[in-house]
Amino acid sequence: MGDDVAVCKKKPGSRLWRTTLDFLFLMAGLAAIIGGAILLVWPLWYLATHHVRLYTSLTLGLIGLALLVVLALRWRSRRRRQA
């Protein structure tokens, strides 16, 4: 009784195999998240430290664009409620 639990062979479908596979997928996911964050942050850091005026202009432009989008969406939803 319980012989199959005591013997943990790495066969597809066994508990140890699934745990190992889950761990590998977790590590691959973490590596992808960290790599993506580095690829996203590095250009912003470079702009902020080497091209301050360009970074400031881009940041202010994106903030302004985001505000315009929010205002347009609010205006559109307000028009729908009145109709």
PyMOL Python script that loads the backbone (N, CA, C, O; Angstrom):
from pymol import cmd

cmd.read_pdbstr("""\
ATOM      1  N   MET A   1       0.834  -1.173   0.000  1.00  0.00           N
ATOM      2  CA  MET A   1       0.000   0.000   0.000  1.00  0.00           C
ATOM      3  C   MET A   1       0.884   1.243   0.000  1.00  0.00           C
ATOM      4  O   MET A   1       1.755   1.372   0.859  1.00  0.00           O
ATOM      5  N   GLY A   2       0.681   2.144  -0.929  1.00  0.00           N
ATOM      6  CA  GLY A   2       1.472   3.359  -0.980  1.00  0.00           C
ATOM      7  C   GLY A   2       2.799   3.185  -1.691  1.00  0.00           C
ATOM      8  O   GLY A   2       3.652   4.068  -1.603  1.00  0.00           O
ATOM      9  N   ASP A   3       3.007   2.066  -2.400  1.00  0.00           N
ATOM     10  CA  ASP A   3       4.272   1.848  -3.102  1.00  0.00           C
ATOM     11  C   ASP A   3       4.475   2.855  -4.227  1.00  0.00           C
ATOM     12  O   ASP A   3       5.600   3.289  -4.478  1.00  0.00           O
ATOM     13  N   ASP A   4       3.397   3.226  -4.903  1.00  0.00           N
ATOM     14  CA  ASP A   4       3.541   4.151  -6.019  1.00  0.00           C
ATOM     15  C   ASP A   4       3.904   5.562  -5.548  1.00  0.00           C
ATOM     16  O   ASP A   4       4.473   6.331  -6.323  1.00  0.00           O
ATOM     17  N   VAL A   5       3.592   5.922  -4.298  1.00  0.00           N
ATOM     18  CA  VAL A   5       3.960   7.234  -3.770  1.00  0.00           C
ATOM     19  C   VAL A   5       5.425   7.243  -3.366  1.00  0.00           C
ATOM     20  O   VAL A   5       6.111   8.247  -3.554  1.00  0.00           O
ATOM     21  N   ALA A   6       5.913   6.140  -2.815  1.00  0.00           N
ATOM     22  CA  ALA A   6       7.293   6.073  -2.354  1.00  0.00           C
ATOM     23  C   ALA A   6       8.269   6.057  -3.527  1.00  0.00           C
ATOM     24  O   ALA A   6       9.364   6.611  -3.425  1.00  0.00           O
ATOM     25  N   VAL A   7       7.891   5.438  -4.624  1.00  0.00           N
ATOM     26  CA  VAL A   7       8.775   5.365  -5.785  1.00  0.00           C
ATOM     27  C   VAL A   7       8.434   6.533  -6.698  1.00  0.00           C
ATOM     28  O   VAL A   7       7.371   6.548  -7.320  1.00  0.00           O
ATOM     29  N   CYS A   8       9.331   7.513  -6.783  1.00  0.00           N
ATOM     30  CA  CYS A   8       9.097   8.697  -7.609  1.00  0.00           C
ATOM     31  C   CYS A   8      10.011   8.634  -8.821  1.00  0.00           C
ATOM     32  O   CYS A   8      11.122   9.164  -8.793  1.00  0.00           O
ATOM     33  N   LYS A   9       9.562   8.007  -9.853  1.00  0.00           N
ATOM     34  CA  LYS A   9      10.327   7.972 -11.091  1.00  0.00           C
ATOM     35  C   LYS A   9       9.838   9.105 -11.971  1.00  0.00           C
ATOM     36  O   LYS A   9       8.666   9.480 -11.926  1.00  0.00           O
ATOM     37  N   LYS A  10      10.756   9.655 -12.781  1.00  0.00           N
ATOM     38  CA  LYS A  10      10.380  10.768 -13.651  1.00  0.00           C
ATOM     39  C   LYS A  10       9.701  10.242 -14.906  1.00  0.00           C
ATOM     40  O   LYS A  10      10.301  10.211 -15.981  1.00  0.00           O
ATOM     41  N   LYS A  11       8.480   9.841 -14.766  1.00  0.00           N
ATOM     42  CA  LYS A  11       7.676   9.405 -15.902  1.00  0.00           C
ATOM     43  C   LYS A  11       6.663  10.507 -16.198  1.00  0.00           C
ATOM     44  O   LYS A  11       6.158  11.142 -15.273  1.00  0.00           O
ATOM     45  N   PRO A  12       6.361  10.740 -17.467  1.00  0.00           N
ATOM     46  CA  PRO A  12       5.298  11.704 -17.759  1.00  0.00           C
ATOM     47  C   PRO A  12       4.006  11.290 -17.064  1.00  0.00           C
ATOM     48  O   PRO A  12       3.555  10.153 -17.201  1.00  0.00           O
ATOM     49  N   GLY A  13       3.428  12.199 -16.334  1.00  0.00           N
ATOM     50  CA  GLY A  13       2.206  11.928 -15.592  1.00  0.00           C
ATOM     51  C   GLY A  13       2.439  11.701 -14.117  1.00  0.00           C
ATOM     52  O   GLY A  13       1.488  11.743 -13.337  1.00  0.00           O
ATOM     53  N   SER A  14       3.681  11.460 -13.703  1.00  0.00           N
ATOM     54  CA  SER A  14       3.943  11.250 -12.279  1.00  0.00           C
ATOM     55  C   SER A  14       3.970  12.592 -11.560  1.00  0.00           C
ATOM     56  O   SER A  14       4.106  13.640 -12.192  1.00  0.00           O
ATOM     57  N   ARG A  15       3.842  12.558 -10.254  1.00  0.00           N
ATOM     58  CA  ARG A  15       3.801  13.777  -9.448  1.00  0.00           C
ATOM     59  C   ARG A  15       5.117  14.548  -9.546  1.00  0.00           C
ATOM     60  O   ARG A  15       5.101  15.773  -9.670  1.00  0.00           O
ATOM     61  N   LEU A  16       6.249  13.856  -9.493  1.00  0.00           N
ATOM     62  CA  LEU A  16       7.546  14.521  -9.580  1.00  0.00           C
ATOM     63  C   LEU A  16       7.733  15.166 -10.945  1.00  0.00           C
ATOM     64  O   LEU A  16       8.280  16.265 -11.042  1.00  0.00           O
ATOM     65  N   TRP A  17       7.288  14.500 -11.988  1.00  0.00           N
ATOM     66  CA  TRP A  17       7.396  15.056 -13.337  1.00  0.00           C
ATOM     67  C   TRP A  17       6.572  16.339 -13.460  1.00  0.00           C
ATOM     68  O   TRP A  17       7.042  17.335 -14.011  1.00  0.00           O
ATOM     69  N   ARG A  18       5.345  16.308 -12.946  1.00  0.00           N
ATOM     70  CA  ARG A  18       4.491  17.504 -13.013  1.00  0.00           C
ATOM     71  C   ARG A  18       5.079  18.641 -12.197  1.00  0.00           C
ATOM     72  O   ARG A  18       5.045  19.794 -12.628  1.00  0.00           O
ATOM     73  N   THR A  19       5.622  18.329 -11.012  1.00  0.00           N
ATOM     74  CA  THR A  19       6.218  19.366 -10.174  1.00  0.00           C
ATOM     75  C   THR A  19       7.432  19.974 -10.863  1.00  0.00           C
ATOM     76  O   THR A  19       7.613  21.192 -10.848  1.00  0.00           O
ATOM     77  N   THR A  20       8.262  19.128 -11.466  1.00  0.00           N
ATOM     78  CA  THR A  20       9.439  19.620 -12.182  1.00  0.00           C
ATOM     79  C   THR A  20       9.023  20.478 -13.365  1.00  0.00           C
ATOM     80  O   THR A  20       9.605  21.537 -13.603  1.00  0.00           O
ATOM     81  N   LEU A  21       8.034  20.034 -14.095  1.00  0.00           N
ATOM     82  CA  LEU A  21       7.557  20.791 -15.250  1.00  0.00           C
ATOM     83  C   LEU A  21       6.952  22.129 -14.819  1.00  0.00           C
ATOM     84  O   LEU A  21       7.192  23.149 -15.465  1.00  0.00           O
ATOM     85  N   ASP A  22       6.175  22.135 -13.742  1.00  0.00           N
ATOM     86  CA  ASP A  22       5.616  23.385 -13.220  1.00  0.00           C
ATOM     87  C   ASP A  22       6.721  24.345 -12.813  1.00  0.00           C
ATOM     88  O   ASP A  22       6.639  25.544 -13.082  1.00  0.00           O
ATOM     89  N   PHE A  23       7.761  23.816 -12.161  1.00  0.00           N
ATOM     90  CA  PHE A  23       8.878  24.656 -11.740  1.00  0.00           C
ATOM     91  C   PHE A  23       9.590  25.252 -12.951  1.00  0.00           C
ATOM     92  O   PHE A  23       9.946  26.431 -12.938  1.00  0.00           O
ATOM     93  N   LEU A  24       9.802  24.456 -13.992  1.00  0.00           N
ATOM     94  CA  LEU A  24      10.465  24.964 -15.189  1.00  0.00           C
ATOM     95  C   LEU A  24       9.628  26.038 -15.880  1.00  0.00           C
ATOM     96  O   LEU A  24      10.166  27.042 -16.345  1.00  0.00           O
ATOM     97  N   PHE A  25       8.316  25.829 -15.947  1.00  0.00           N
ATOM     98  CA  PHE A  25       7.445  26.856 -16.529  1.00  0.00           C
ATOM     99  C   PHE A  25       7.453  28.130 -15.689  1.00  0.00           C
ATOM    100  O   PHE A  25       7.419  29.232 -16.236  1.00  0.00           O
ATOM    101  N   LEU A  26       7.498  27.988 -14.370  1.00  0.00           N
ATOM    102  CA  LEU A  26       7.573  29.151 -13.490  1.00  0.00           C
ATOM    103  C   LEU A  26       8.856  29.933 -13.734  1.00  0.00           C
ATOM    104  O   LEU A  26       8.828  31.160 -13.827  1.00  0.00           O
ATOM    105  N   MET A  27       9.980  29.230 -13.836  1.00  0.00           N
ATOM    106  CA  MET A  27      11.262  29.892 -14.083  1.00  0.00           C
ATOM    107  C   MET A  27      11.276  30.568 -15.457  1.00  0.00           C
ATOM    108  O   MET A  27      11.794  31.675 -15.600  1.00  0.00           O
ATOM    109  N   ALA A  28      10.710  29.905 -16.462  1.00  0.00           N
ATOM    110  CA  ALA A  28      10.646  30.503 -17.800  1.00  0.00           C
ATOM    111  C   ALA A  28       9.767  31.751 -17.792  1.00  0.00           C
ATOM    112  O   ALA A  28      10.094  32.745 -18.440  1.00  0.00           O
ATOM    113  N   GLY A  29       8.658  31.704 -17.066  1.00  0.00           N
ATOM    114  CA  GLY A  29       7.787  32.874 -16.962  1.00  0.00           C
ATOM    115  C   GLY A  29       8.457  34.033 -16.255  1.00  0.00           C
ATOM    116  O   GLY A  29       8.346  35.181 -16.684  1.00  0.00           O
ATOM    117  N   LEU A  30       9.158  33.730 -15.162  1.00  0.00           N
ATOM    118  CA  LEU A  30       9.878  34.785 -14.446  1.00  0.00           C
ATOM    119  C   LEU A  30      10.968  35.397 -15.315  1.00  0.00           C
ATOM    120  O   LEU A  30      11.152  36.614 -15.314  1.00  0.00           O
ATOM    121  N   ALA A  31      11.693  34.558 -16.058  1.00  0.00           N
ATOM    122  CA  ALA A  31      12.730  35.070 -16.952  1.00  0.00           C
ATOM    123  C   ALA A  31      12.121  35.958 -18.034  1.00  0.00           C
ATOM    124  O   ALA A  31      12.701  36.984 -18.391  1.00  0.00           O
ATOM    125  N   ALA A  32      10.969  35.577 -18.555  1.00  0.00           N
ATOM    126  CA  ALA A  32      10.305  36.385 -19.583  1.00  0.00           C
ATOM    127  C   ALA A  32       9.842  37.724 -19.016  1.00  0.00           C
ATOM    128  O   ALA A  32       9.966  38.756 -19.675  1.00  0.00           O
ATOM    129  N   ILE A  33       9.310  37.708 -17.799  1.00  0.00           N
ATOM    130  CA  ILE A  33       8.850  38.954 -17.177  1.00  0.00           C
ATOM    131  C   ILE A  33      10.025  39.880 -16.901  1.00  0.00           C
ATOM    132  O   ILE A  33       9.959  41.074 -17.194  1.00  0.00           O
ATOM    133  N   ILE A  34      11.099  39.338 -16.339  1.00  0.00           N
ATOM    134  CA  ILE A  34      12.273  40.163 -16.033  1.00  0.00           C
ATOM    135  C   ILE A  34      12.907  40.682 -17.318  1.00  0.00           C
ATOM    136  O   ILE A  34      13.284  41.851 -17.395  1.00  0.00           O
ATOM    137  N   GLY A  35      13.027  39.821 -18.328  1.00  0.00           N
ATOM    138  CA  GLY A  35      13.591  40.255 -19.605  1.00  0.00           C
ATOM    139  C   GLY A  35      12.742  41.326 -20.272  1.00  0.00           C
ATOM    140  O   GLY A  35      13.272  42.294 -20.817  1.00  0.00           O
ATOM    141  N   GLY A  36      11.434  41.156 -20.231  1.00  0.00           N
ATOM    142  CA  GLY A  36      10.549  42.170 -20.798  1.00  0.00           C
ATOM    143  C   GLY A  36      10.635  43.493 -20.067  1.00  0.00           C
ATOM    144  O   GLY A  36      10.603  44.555 -20.688  1.00  0.00           O
ATOM    145  N   ALA A  37      10.745  43.432 -18.745  1.00  0.00           N
ATOM    146  CA  ALA A  37      10.875  44.662 -17.962  1.00  0.00           C
ATOM    147  C   ALA A  37      12.173  45.382 -18.297  1.00  0.00           C
ATOM    148  O   ALA A  37      12.197  46.607 -18.413  1.00  0.00           O
ATOM    149  N   ILE A  38      13.252  44.622 -18.453  1.00  0.00           N
ATOM    150  CA  ILE A  38      14.534  45.241 -18.807  1.00  0.00           C
ATOM    151  C   ILE A  38      14.445  45.877 -20.187  1.00  0.00           C
ATOM    152  O   ILE A  38      14.917  46.996 -20.388  1.00  0.00           O
ATOM    153  N   LEU A  39      13.844  45.169 -21.138  1.00  0.00           N
ATOM    154  CA  LEU A  39      13.724  45.724 -22.487  1.00  0.00           C
ATOM    155  C   LEU A  39      12.823  46.950 -22.527  1.00  0.00           C
ATOM    156  O   LEU A  39      12.990  47.810 -23.393  1.00  0.00           O
ATOM    157  N   LEU A  40      11.876  47.043 -21.611  1.00  0.00           N
ATOM    158  CA  LEU A  40      10.988  48.197 -21.566  1.00  0.00           C
ATOM    159  C   LEU A  40      11.633  49.376 -20.839  1.00  0.00           C
ATOM    160  O   LEU A  40      11.494  50.521 -21.271  1.00  0.00           O
ATOM    161  N   VAL A  41      12.334  49.105 -19.741  1.00  0.00           N
ATOM    162  CA  VAL A  41      12.862  50.179 -18.898  1.00  0.00           C
ATOM    163  C   VAL A  41      14.177  50.735 -19.427  1.00  0.00           C
ATOM    164  O   VAL A  41      14.431  51.931 -19.284  1.00  0.00           O
ATOM    165  N   TRP A  42      15.019  49.906 -20.032  1.00  0.00           N
ATOM    166  CA  TRP A  42      16.337  50.368 -20.442  1.00  0.00           C
ATOM    167  C   TRP A  42      16.288  51.558 -21.408  1.00  0.00           C
ATOM    168  O   TRP A  42      17.011  52.528 -21.183  1.00  0.00           O
ATOM    169  N   PRO A  43      15.470  51.534 -22.474  1.00  0.00           N
ATOM    170  CA  PRO A  43      15.436  52.711 -23.351  1.00  0.00           C
ATOM    171  C   PRO A  43      14.938  53.969 -22.632  1.00  0.00           C
ATOM    172  O   PRO A  43      15.414  55.071 -22.904  1.00  0.00           O
ATOM    173  N   LEU A  44      13.981  53.802 -21.718  1.00  0.00           N
ATOM    174  CA  LEU A  44      13.497  54.966 -20.969  1.00  0.00           C
ATOM    175  C   LEU A  44      14.590  55.521 -20.067  1.00  0.00           C
ATOM    176  O   LEU A  44      14.746  56.737 -19.959  1.00  0.00           O
ATOM    177  N   TRP A  45      15.348  54.639 -19.420  1.00  0.00           N
ATOM    178  CA  TRP A  45      16.454  55.083 -18.569  1.00  0.00           C
ATOM    179  C   TRP A  45      17.508  55.796 -19.407  1.00  0.00           C
ATOM    180  O   TRP A  45      18.036  56.831 -19.000  1.00  0.00           O
ATOM    181  N   TYR A  46      17.814  55.241 -20.581  1.00  0.00           N
ATOM    182  CA  TYR A  46      18.814  55.855 -21.455  1.00  0.00           C
ATOM    183  C   TYR A  46      18.365  57.247 -21.888  1.00  0.00           C
ATOM    184  O   TYR A  46      19.152  58.193 -21.858  1.00  0.00           O
ATOM    185  N   LEU A  47      17.100  57.372 -22.290  1.00  0.00           N
ATOM    186  CA  LEU A  47      16.595  58.689 -22.687  1.00  0.00           C
ATOM    187  C   LEU A  47      16.628  59.668 -21.521  1.00  0.00           C
ATOM    188  O   LEU A  47      17.011  60.826 -21.687  1.00  0.00           O
ATOM    189  N   ALA A  48      16.229  59.204 -20.343  1.00  0.00           N
ATOM    190  CA  ALA A  48      16.164  60.095 -19.183  1.00  0.00           C
ATOM    191  C   ALA A  48      17.542  60.564 -18.749  1.00  0.00           C
ATOM    192  O   ALA A  48      17.673  61.665 -18.213  1.00  0.00           O
ATOM    193  N   THR A  49      18.574  59.758 -18.967  1.00  0.00           N
ATOM    194  CA  THR A  49      19.907  60.143 -18.502  1.00  0.00           C
ATOM    195  C   THR A  49      20.754  60.799 -19.581  1.00  0.00           C
ATOM    196  O   THR A  49      21.640  61.590 -19.256  1.00  0.00           O
ATOM    197  N   HIS A  50      20.513  60.500 -20.858  1.00  0.00           N
ATOM    198  CA  HIS A  50      21.359  61.036 -21.922  1.00  0.00           C
ATOM    199  C   HIS A  50      20.670  62.086 -22.792  1.00  0.00           C
ATOM    200  O   HIS A  50      21.335  62.948 -23.367  1.00  0.00           O
ATOM    201  N   HIS A  51      19.366  62.020 -22.890  1.00  0.00           N
ATOM    202  CA  HIS A  51      18.610  62.962 -23.728  1.00  0.00           C
ATOM    203  C   HIS A  51      17.438  63.496 -22.901  1.00  0.00           C
ATOM    204  O   HIS A  51      16.283  63.130 -23.123  1.00  0.00           O
ATOM    205  N   VAL A  52      17.755  64.352 -21.961  1.00  0.00           N
ATOM    206  CA  VAL A  52      16.768  64.800 -20.978  1.00  0.00           C
ATOM    207  C   VAL A  52      15.635  65.580 -21.643  1.00  0.00           C
ATOM    208  O   VAL A  52      14.468  65.371 -21.314  1.00  0.00           O
ATOM    209  N   ARG A  53      15.965  66.468 -22.567  1.00  0.00           N
ATOM    210  CA  ARG A  53      14.919  67.278 -23.211  1.00  0.00           C
ATOM    211  C   ARG A  53      13.964  66.412 -24.033  1.00  0.00           C
ATOM    212  O   ARG A  53      12.749  66.609 -23.995  1.00  0.00           O
ATOM    213  N   LEU A  54      14.513  65.463 -24.764  1.00  0.00           N
ATOM    214  CA  LEU A  54      13.667  64.569 -25.557  1.00  0.00           C
ATOM    215  C   LEU A  54      12.770  63.740 -24.649  1.00  0.00           C
ATOM    216  O   LEU A  54      11.582  63.575 -24.925  1.00  0.00           O
ATOM    217  N   TYR A  55      13.340  63.218 -23.565  1.00  0.00           N
ATOM    218  CA  TYR A  55      12.563  62.415 -22.618  1.00  0.00           C
ATOM    219  C   TYR A  55      11.440  63.243 -22.003  1.00  0.00           C
ATOM    220  O   TYR A  55      10.309  62.773 -21.881  1.00  0.00           O
ATOM    221  N   THR A  56      11.757  64.475 -21.616  1.00  0.00           N
ATOM    222  CA  THR A  56      10.747  65.352 -21.028  1.00  0.00           C
ATOM    223  C   THR A  56       9.642  65.658 -22.040  1.00  0.00           C
ATOM    224  O   THR A  56       8.459  65.629 -21.702  1.00  0.00           O
ATOM    225  N   SER A  57      10.031  65.950 -23.272  1.00  0.00           N
ATOM    226  CA  SER A  57       9.041  66.247 -24.310  1.00  0.00           C
ATOM    227  C   SER A  57       8.140  65.046 -24.575  1.00  0.00           C
ATOM    228  O   SER A  57       6.922  65.188 -24.680  1.00  0.00           O
ATOM    229  N   LEU A  58       8.742  63.864 -24.684  1.00  0.00           N
ATOM    230  CA  LEU A  58       7.945  62.661 -24.918  1.00  0.00           C
ATOM    231  C   LEU A  58       7.005  62.376 -23.755  1.00  0.00           C
ATOM    232  O   LEU A  58       5.846  62.016 -23.960  1.00  0.00           O
ATOM    233  N   THR A  59       7.506  62.537 -22.538  1.00  0.00           N
ATOM    234  CA  THR A  59       6.681  62.274 -21.362  1.00  0.00           C
ATOM    235  C   THR A  59       5.496  63.230 -21.308  1.00  0.00           C
ATOM    236  O   THR A  59       4.359  62.803 -21.103  1.00  0.00           O
ATOM    237  N   LEU A  60       5.758  64.510 -21.489  1.00  0.00           N
ATOM    238  CA  LEU A  60       4.667  65.486 -21.457  1.00  0.00           C
ATOM    239  C   LEU A  60       3.691  65.267 -22.612  1.00  0.00           C
ATOM    240  O   LEU A  60       2.482  65.420 -22.441  1.00  0.00           O
ATOM    241  N   GLY A  61       4.213  64.912 -23.785  1.00  0.00           N
ATOM    242  CA  GLY A  61       3.343  64.632 -24.923  1.00  0.00           C
ATOM    243  C   GLY A  61       2.444  63.432 -24.675  1.00  0.00           C
ATOM    244  O   GLY A  61       1.259  63.463 -25.007  1.00  0.00           O
ATOM    245  N   LEU A  62       3.000  62.374 -24.095  1.00  0.00           N
ATOM    246  CA  LEU A  62       2.193  61.185 -23.797  1.00  0.00           C
ATOM    247  C   LEU A  62       1.160  61.459 -22.711  1.00  0.00           C
ATOM    248  O   LEU A  62       0.044  60.942 -22.769  1.00  0.00           O
ATOM    249  N   ILE A  63       1.527  62.268 -21.721  1.00  0.00           N
ATOM    250  CA  ILE A  63       0.555  62.634 -20.680  1.00  0.00           C
ATOM    251  C   ILE A  63      -0.587  63.441 -21.300  1.00  0.00           C
ATOM    252  O   ILE A  63      -1.756  63.203 -20.995  1.00  0.00           O
ATOM    253  N   GLY A  64      -0.247  64.391 -22.166  1.00  0.00           N
ATOM    254  CA  GLY A  64      -1.274  65.180 -22.838  1.00  0.00           C
ATOM    255  C   GLY A  64      -2.177  64.330 -23.719  1.00  0.00           C
ATOM    256  O   GLY A  64      -3.392  64.525 -23.741  1.00  0.00           O
ATOM    257  N   LEU A  65      -1.584  63.387 -24.446  1.00  0.00           N
ATOM    258  CA  LEU A  65      -2.376  62.494 -25.287  1.00  0.00           C
ATOM    259  C   LEU A  65      -3.304  61.627 -24.447  1.00  0.00           C
ATOM    260  O   LEU A  65      -4.459  61.413 -24.815  1.00  0.00           O
ATOM    261  N   ALA A  66      -2.805  61.128 -23.324  1.00  0.00           N
ATOM    262  CA  ALA A  66      -3.646  60.313 -22.438  1.00  0.00           C
ATOM    263  C   ALA A  66      -4.814  61.133 -21.899  1.00  0.00           C
ATOM    264  O   ALA A  66      -5.935  60.633 -21.809  1.00  0.00           O
ATOM    265  N   LEU A  67      -4.557  62.381 -21.542  1.00  0.00           N
ATOM    266  CA  LEU A  67      -5.638  63.244 -21.056  1.00  0.00           C
ATOM    267  C   LEU A  67      -6.684  63.493 -22.142  1.00  0.00           C
ATOM    268  O   LEU A  67      -7.884  63.488 -21.865  1.00  0.00           O
ATOM    269  N   LEU A  68      -6.230  63.709 -23.375  1.00  0.00           N
ATOM    270  CA  LEU A  68      -7.178  63.910 -24.469  1.00  0.00           C
ATOM    271  C   LEU A  68      -8.033  62.666 -24.704  1.00  0.00           C
ATOM    272  O   LEU A  68      -9.231  62.776 -24.966  1.00  0.00           O
ATOM    273  N   VAL A  69      -7.428  61.497 -24.612  1.00  0.00           N
ATOM    274  CA  VAL A  69      -8.181  60.249 -24.792  1.00  0.00           C
ATOM    275  C   VAL A  69      -9.219  60.098 -23.690  1.00  0.00           C
ATOM    276  O   VAL A  69     -10.363  59.733 -23.962  1.00  0.00           O
ATOM    277  N   VAL A  70      -8.829  60.377 -22.445  1.00  0.00           N
ATOM    278  CA  VAL A  70      -9.770  60.270 -21.323  1.00  0.00           C
ATOM    279  C   VAL A  70     -10.917  61.257 -21.496  1.00  0.00           C
ATOM    280  O   VAL A  70     -12.078  60.900 -21.295  1.00  0.00           O
ATOM    281  N   LEU A  71     -10.602  62.491 -21.868  1.00  0.00           N
ATOM    282  CA  LEU A  71     -11.656  63.491 -22.076  1.00  0.00           C
ATOM    283  C   LEU A  71     -12.591  63.086 -23.213  1.00  0.00           C
ATOM    284  O   LEU A  71     -13.806  63.254 -23.103  1.00  0.00           O
ATOM    285  N   ALA A  72     -12.036  62.555 -24.301  1.00  0.00           N
ATOM    286  CA  ALA A  72     -12.873  62.129 -25.428  1.00  0.00           C
ATOM    287  C   ALA A  72     -13.788  60.979 -25.020  1.00  0.00           C
ATOM    288  O   ALA A  72     -14.957  60.952 -25.404  1.00  0.00           O
ATOM    289  N   LEU A  73     -13.269  60.037 -24.250  1.00  0.00           N
ATOM    290  CA  LEU A  73     -14.103  58.918 -23.804  1.00  0.00           C
ATOM    291  C   LEU A  73     -15.200  59.386 -22.855  1.00  0.00           C
ATOM    292  O   LEU A  73     -16.330  58.903 -22.930  1.00  0.00           O
ATOM    293  N   ARG A  74     -14.883  60.316 -21.971  1.00  0.00           N
ATOM    294  CA  ARG A  74     -15.903  60.835 -21.052  1.00  0.00           C
ATOM    295  C   ARG A  74     -16.966  61.613 -21.817  1.00  0.00           C
ATOM    296  O   ARG A  74     -18.155  61.499 -21.521  1.00  0.00           O
ATOM    297  N   TRP A  75     -16.537  62.408 -22.804  1.00  0.00           N
ATOM    298  CA  TRP A  75     -17.481  63.185 -23.595  1.00  0.00           C
ATOM    299  C   TRP A  75     -18.398  62.258 -24.387  1.00  0.00           C
ATOM    300  O   TRP A  75     -19.598  62.508 -24.499  1.00  0.00           O
ATOM    301  N   ARG A  76     -17.827  61.190 -24.933  1.00  0.00           N
ATOM    302  CA  ARG A  76     -18.615  60.243 -25.718  1.00  0.00           C
ATOM    303  C   ARG A  76     -19.632  59.511 -24.841  1.00  0.00           C
ATOM    304  O   ARG A  76     -20.781  59.330 -25.244  1.00  0.00           O
ATOM    305  N   SER A  77     -19.214  59.090 -23.648  1.00  0.00           N
ATOM    306  CA  SER A  77     -20.155  58.378 -22.779  1.00  0.00           C
ATOM    307  C   SER A  77     -21.244  59.323 -22.269  1.00  0.00           C
ATOM    308  O   SER A  77     -22.381  58.894 -22.070  1.00  0.00           O
ATOM    309  N   ARG A  78     -20.920  60.594 -22.056  1.00  0.00           N
ATOM    310  CA  ARG A  78     -21.918  61.568 -21.621  1.00  0.00           C
ATOM    311  C   ARG A  78     -22.949  61.795 -22.721  1.00  0.00           C
ATOM    312  O   ARG A  78     -24.138  61.939 -22.437  1.00  0.00           O
ATOM    313  N   ARG A  79     -22.495  61.829 -23.987  1.00  0.00           N
ATOM    314  CA  ARG A  79     -23.419  61.998 -25.112  1.00  0.00           C
ATOM    315  C   ARG A  79     -24.356  60.809 -25.232  1.00  0.00           C
ATOM    316  O   ARG A  79     -25.533  60.978 -25.550  1.00  0.00           O
ATOM    317  N   ARG A  80     -23.850  59.614 -24.981  1.00  0.00           N
ATOM    318  CA  ARG A  80     -24.692  58.413 -25.075  1.00  0.00           C
ATOM    319  C   ARG A  80     -25.770  58.424 -24.000  1.00  0.00           C
ATOM    320  O   ARG A  80     -26.904  58.020 -24.259  1.00  0.00           O
ATOM    321  N   ARG A  81     -25.431  58.880 -22.797  1.00  0.00           N
ATOM    322  CA  ARG A  81     -26.426  58.900 -21.717  1.00  0.00           C
ATOM    323  C   ARG A  81     -27.533  59.901 -22.001  1.00  0.00           C
ATOM    324  O   ARG A  81     -28.679  59.673 -21.616  1.00  0.00           O
ATOM    325  N   GLN A  82     -27.214  61.004 -22.667  1.00  0.00           N
ATOM    326  CA  GLN A  82     -28.221  62.026 -22.952  1.00  0.00           C
ATOM    327  C   GLN A  82     -29.144  61.603 -24.088  1.00  0.00           C
ATOM    328  O   GLN A  82     -30.294  62.039 -24.137  1.00  0.00           O
ATOM    329  N   ALA A  83     -28.670  60.773 -24.991  1.00  0.00           N
ATOM    330  CA  ALA A  83     -29.478  60.381 -26.154  1.00  0.00           C
ATOM    331  C   ALA A  83     -30.557  59.383 -25.800  1.00  0.00           C
ATOM    332  O   ALA A  83     -31.317  58.960 -26.671  1.00  0.00           O
TER     333      ALA A  83
END
""", "prot")
cmd.dss("prot")
cmd.show_as("cartoon", "prot")
cmd.util.cbc("prot")
cmd.orient("prot")
